[in-house]
């Protein structure tokens, strides 16, 4: 389980991007973090991985506090068990698919004859035919194929946790559905703990839990299957088209989760 307690982050000393945030991410499930644009969802994700240090608070992954680790300890304790899928796949234009997917092992000095069969295995897992794609460069791939190559690269380290930063951004609805189904397949097949940042309500069909981030805090956490019947005022306004506008809640007590 990923346990986050009293997490706070500010970049300018004035506005708190993350403000006393608390949440438990269940092990082996897929949890989606939703919220308005500019709410700090990606910053939150990068704090979990240790790419951004919080101002205060704790982030426990399997009992290890990420906020206390230096760069070498992050490599040993966190990066080996976590995969990160970037918003736009983040493939290197100068490398072909074989080199992009196998880059982690290449950087470790592993020989290509050892790397290639592993890359082929991971590409097959994301429904790509290795013989048709290994020598291609990112510019030769469609948006959906680039996403899947990014997924394959993430799987190279056999992570137990995968963090997705808006994985369907820029994709048409049909391709987005293919990506969602692939994410669900990987989570089910490998029992991966997945955290997804998304604005696409279609993701609700595939995830186990929904958490809503608003003004630096988690204002809702619940099962995705109950989301459309929720009486939580923040959820009510978000899923009815006000995701990018101000949320005005008229309740006597605004719940904290």
N, C-alpha and C positions, 0 to 999 in steps of 0.2 A: 504493500500500500504506500501511496505517496501522501504524506501528512503535512499540511501547511498551516502554520500558526502565526497570527499577528504580523503578516508580511506587509512591509511598507517600502515604497520606492519613490524617490523624488530625484529629478535631474537638475532642477533649478533652485531648490531650497524653498520654493513657494507652493507649487502645485504638487500634490501627492498623486502619482500615477497609479500606484497600488497603495491602498490605505486601510491597514488593519484587516487584511484579507485572511479568511479562514476557510479551509476546505479539506476533505479527505477524498482522494481519488481511489475508488475500489480496485483491487487487484484483479487482473484478467478480464476487465470490462472496458468498453469504449465510452468515454465521457466527452461530451461536446461543450465547449465554452462559447457562449453567444454574448452579444452586446453591441452597442452602437459603434460606428466607426470612430476611431480616435480614443476609444475607451481604455486602451492599454493591454489588449489581449495578447498581442505578440510579445510585448515586454514581459508580461506574466509568464508566458511560455519559456522565454529565454532565461528567466530567473530560475525556473525549475531545473533547467539543464546546467545552470552555472555559467552561462554565457554573459549574463548581466548579474552583478552583485546587488542584492537588495540593501536598502538603507538599514533595515532592522527586520527581525523576525527569523523564523526557522523553516526550513524545507527538509523534511526527512524522507529519504528514499531507502527503503529496507532498513530503517533505523539509523542511517547515516545522514548527518546534517550537511547538506550541500553548501550552505553558506559559510561553513568553517573550513572548507577545503581550498588548498592552493591549486595551481594549474596542474602540477604533476599528480596530485591526489585525485583531481577531477578526471584525469585521463585514466587512472587505475580503477577508481571506484564507480564513476558515473558514466563516462563516455562509452565504456565497453558494453554496458547494459542498456544504453539509450540510443535510439535512432531519431534523427530529425529530418522531416520532409519539408523542404522550403516551399514558399508560396509559388515560385516560378521554376521549381525543379533545381535551379542553380547548377546546371551542367556547365562544364568548361568547354568553350567553343573550340579550343585547339586540340581537344582529345576526342577520339572516337568512342563509341559506346563501350567497347571492351575496356578501354583505359579509364573512362568515367566511372563505370561500375566497380572496377577493381582498384580504384585509386588508393584506398586505405591499405590494401595489401602491397601495392606497388611502393608506397611510401615506407613500408616496413622492410623493403628489400627482397620481397618474395619473388621467385622466378615466374615468368609469364606462363610457363608450362603447368605450373601449379595453380595459378590464378584463373586461367581460362576456363577449366571445367567448373569451377565454383561460380564464375560469372554466368556461364551458360545455365547452370541450375537455377540461379536467382532470376534470370530473365524468363525462364520457363514458368516460374512461380507466379509471375505477373502477366502471364498470357502473351509473351512475346516469343517469336521464333528466333533463337540465337543465330542460326546460319544466315538469316535475312537482315540482321541488324547490327551485328558485332562491329563491322567495319564502317558503319555510317557515323556521320558527325551530327551534333545537335541541330544544325541548320537544315538537315535533310529529314528531320522528324516532325510529325504533327504535334500539336500541343498535348494531346492525350498520350502519345507515345513517349514524349519527354517526361511527362508525369510518371509513367510506369517505369521508365529507366531510372528516375530518381528513387522510386520505391525499391527497385532491385538493388541499387547502391546502398540504401538504408539496411536492407536485409543481409548484406555481406557480413556483418558482425553478429548476426543472430541475436538481435536485441530482445530483451524482455519487455521493454517500454518503447513506444514510438510516439513522438510528438509531431502533429501535423499542423502547419501554419497555412490555413485557408487553401487546402489542396485542390479545390476545383475553380479557383479564380481564373477567369479568362476562357473557360471551357463552355461549349454549347451544352444544352440540357442532356442530350443523349450521351455525350462523352463524360459529363459529370456523373451520370448514373453509373456508367461503367467503372469509374474511379471509386465511387462509393461502394459498389459491390465488391471491388477488389480489396478495399480497406477492410470490409466486413469479413471477407474470406480469410484474409491474413490473420485477423484478430481471432477468429474462430479456430483456424487450423493450428496456430501456434500459441494460443492462449495469451496473447500479448495484451499488456495494459496500454490502452491507447487514449491520448488526449488530443482532441481535434478543435481547432479554432475555425469557425465557419459562420457565414451569413446565410447559407443556403438551407432553408427549412426542410428540403428533401432529405438532409442528413438525419433528421429525426427518425426516419424509418429504419435506420441502421445502427444507431447508437443505443446504449443502455441507459445513459443518464444525461441530463441537461443541467448546466450551471449557467446562470446569468450574472455577468459582471457589469456593475453599474457604479460609477463614481468611486472606483477603486475597491469595491467590496462585492462579495458574492451575495446577491439578494434572493437567489432561488437555487435550490438543488433538489432534483427529483427525477423519477423515472421518466424516460422519454415517452413511453406509451400513455402516460397520463397528461402530457403537456397541453393538449388541446382543451382539456377540461379543467385546467388549473384555475383557481380563483386568486392566485398570486397577482397583485396589481401590476408588478413590473413585467411579468410574463404576458399578462393580458394585453398590455399596450405594445410590447415588443413584437409579438407575432401577428399583430393586426396592422402592421405597416408603419409603425413609428420608430423603427430601429435606428434611424439616423437623426431623429428629432429629440427634443427634450421630453423626458418622462416626468409627468406630473401626477403624483400619487396622493389621493385624498383619503388617507386612512389615519386613524388616531395614533397608531403605532406602526412604524415601518419595520417589518421583520428583518432580523439579521440572521444569516445562516453560516 
